[in-house]
């Protein structure tokens, strides 16, 4: 299905790593910090949180779907016995 999120997870890790490297480079090179590096790291972390929430919601919907199918089967069996 569409819930693997492998590409989005890889992109978020790349954002975090790139932002960290940019931040470290600027802080070691000019003894100041890079706002761009911090923003890129925050984007990567935000993407990780979105992925985690999406996986949780998809799993919840999958369980609800299974429960609804069981109820429909029970109703169909009940109607067929009448």
Secondary structure as the mmCIF struct_conf table of DSSP 4:
data_model
#
loop_
_struct_conf.conf_type_id
_struct_conf.id
_struct_conf.beg_label_comp_id
_struct_conf.beg_label_asym_id
_struct_conf.beg_label_seq_id
_struct_conf.end_label_comp_id
_struct_conf.end_label_asym_id
_struct_conf.end_label_seq_id
HELX_RH_AL_P HELX_RH_AL_P1 UNK A 6 UNK A 30
BEND BEND1 UNK A 31 UNK A 32
HELX_RH_AL_P HELX_RH_AL_P2 UNK A 35 UNK A 81
#
